[in-house]
């Protein structure tokens, strides 16, 4: 039987990325409109009052009832982008990065809710912060290496990541969504960028901070390389 050349160019859906997508889509489809689902998404105001303390974690895996369509974005990111990172880092480190960044995003929303009423009254949830963390990590990992989109458009991995991240912030706001919705994603992106690039390590080895070790030459600022020991 002849193979479809288009299908043969599709990336493999790696097990960690697939598991993350599967958990999210099943939880969203089955629970988003149920009372239990409303206990799993994040109500920042309730958490500040000591209720639903599990929500900053569980909110990563279920979209609110009015945003279930965003699970399609998780499918695309985890299939086409996540596999590259999971191949290099392994499943454990890949999922640790994404869940950690997603958790940081939702915890930041709770902290912000202590002083900002608009955040405390906005229901938040979904795997979008984890997806955006994967996109940022992919951009840092790929750098200026060119990618071919549909065999027509050539773009660098970094440029693709920047485009996706900017649109993820601008698009909801242009549609009239409340601005607190973008808070977890923005925090997750910043967290992923810091974890992956680890700028404090490069500064310490640049001779600008930390001084020079006796008997060793000062190291120069290094360009991020795929073989860096990330997430250690």
N, C-alpha and C positions, 0 to 999 in steps of 0.2 A: 504494500500500500504506500502510495507516495505521501511524503510529509508536506504539510502546508508550510512554506518558507516563512510566512508571517508568524505563525505560532512557534516555529522553532527559534525565533529571535526573542521570544518573551523570556524574562528572567524566571528562575525558580522561586516559588513562594516558600521561603525558609520556615522551619518549624516554629521558631520563636515568634517571628512576625505573624505567621498564620494563627498561632495560638492567641496572640494579643487581639488580632482582628476577630477571631471566632468568639472569644469571650465577650467582646464589646458588642458584636452584632446580635448574639443570642440574648444577652442581658437587655439590650435596648428593645429588641422586638418583643420579648416576653414580658418585660417589667416596666417599660417607660410610662405606660398609661395606668399602672397599677399603684395601689397605696405603698407597696413595698418599694417600688421604683422611686417614689418621691422621698423615701427615707434614705436612698442610696446616693442620689444626686446631692450637690452641695447647696445648703442654705447657710450662707456665711453668717447671717444674723443669728440663726439658731445656735450655731457652733460657738459664737462668742458668749452665748448664755449657758454654755456647758451641755448643750444637747447635740446628739448626732456627731460625736467626736470622731467617728470612723469615716465620716463623709469625705474629707480631703483625700482619702485613699480610694474609696469605692467610686467616687465621682469620675475617676479616670476611665471607668469601664462601662458607663451607661450615659447615653445622651438624654436630656430632658425631652418630654413628649413632643414639644414644638420644634425640635431640632434633630429629629431622627435621620433626616436625609444626609446629615453630615457624616454618617457612618461610611458613606461611599468614598469620602476623602481618605478615611483610614484604610480602606481597601487599596486605593491607589498608592498611598505612601508606603504602606507596609509591604506591598508586593514589589513595586518598582524601585523603591529607594532603600527600604530597610534591609533587603537581602544582601546588598553590597556590604553594609556595615556588619551584619550578623556573620557573614562569611569570614570577615577579617578578625573581629573581636571574639566570636563565639556567642552562643545563645545567652549564656549567663550574663556576660558583661553588657551585651546589647540590651537585654531586658532591664538590667539594673540601671543603666543610663536613662532609659525612657521612663520607667516607673518613678525613679528618683526625681527626674525633672518635672514630670507631671504632678507628683506630690508637692514639690516645691511651689509650683504655680498655684495650686489650690490652697496651700497653707498661706501663701502671700495674700490671697484674696481674703482669707479669714482675718489676717492681721490688719489688712486695710479696712475691713469692715468695722473695726473698733472705733475708727474716727471718721469714716465716710458712710453716710446713710445710704447712698445710692448702691454701694457694693453690698451692704448688709441686706438689702431688699431684693437682690437679683439672684435668681436661681442659676447655678452654674453646673456644668457637667459635660462629660464626653471625653473621648480620647484625643481630641485635637491638640492639647498641649503636648502629649507624648509624640504625636505625629510631627509637630513642629520641631521638637527636640531632635527627632530623627533627621529632618530636613537640614537643620543647622549643622549637625554632625556630618551629614553627607557633603555639605558644601565645604566644610573644613577639610574633610578627608580627600575629596576630589580636587579641590583647588581650581587651577586653571585648565585641568585636563578636559579636552573637548568631549561632548556627548552628542550622539546623533538621535534626534527625535523624529521618529517615523521615517528615518532615512532621508529626511529633507532638510530640517533645520539643525545646524550645528551650534551648540552653546556650551559654555563651560559649566562644570558642576557648581562652581561658586555662583555664577550668574543665575542659574536655575534656582538655587536655594534662596538667593536674595529675592528673586521675583515672587516665589511662593510665599515667603515670609511677609513681604510687604503686602501682598494681596490678602493674606489671612487676617491682617489688621485693618486694612482699608475697606475691604469689601463689606464686612458686617456693619461698619459704621455708615457707609454709604447707603445701605439698605434700611437704616434707621434703627438698628439694634442698639440696646443700651450699652454704653461704653464699658461697664465693668465686665462684659462678656470677654473682652480681649485681654483682660489682666492675666489670667492663668497662662495663656499662650505666650504672652510677651515675657513673663518671668521664666517660663520653661525654656524659651529660646536663649535668653541670657545665661541661664544656668548651664545649658548644654554647651554654649560657646566657651564658657569659662572652664568647664570640665574637660572638654576635648582639646582646647588649645593650651591650657595651663600656662597663662602668661607669666605667672609669678616664677615659674621654673626658668623660663628664658631670661627674665630680668635678672635673676640671681646668678646666671651664668654669663651675663653680658659684661660684667665688670662695673656696671652702673650701681648695682646694689649687692650687698653681701660681701664685698671685698674679694681679694684674690688669695687662694690657698697657696701656701708656701710650696715651692718646688713644682708648681703646675702653671701652665700657660693659661691666660684668661680665655674663656670660651666666648665665641661671638654669638650674637642672636641667631637662632636657628630657624629655618623655614620648617613649618609643620610637615612631617613626612608620615606616610601610612605606617611605617614601622616603629613610630614612637610608641612607648609603652603607655597607652592611654588608659584612663580609668583606674590606674594602680593607686 
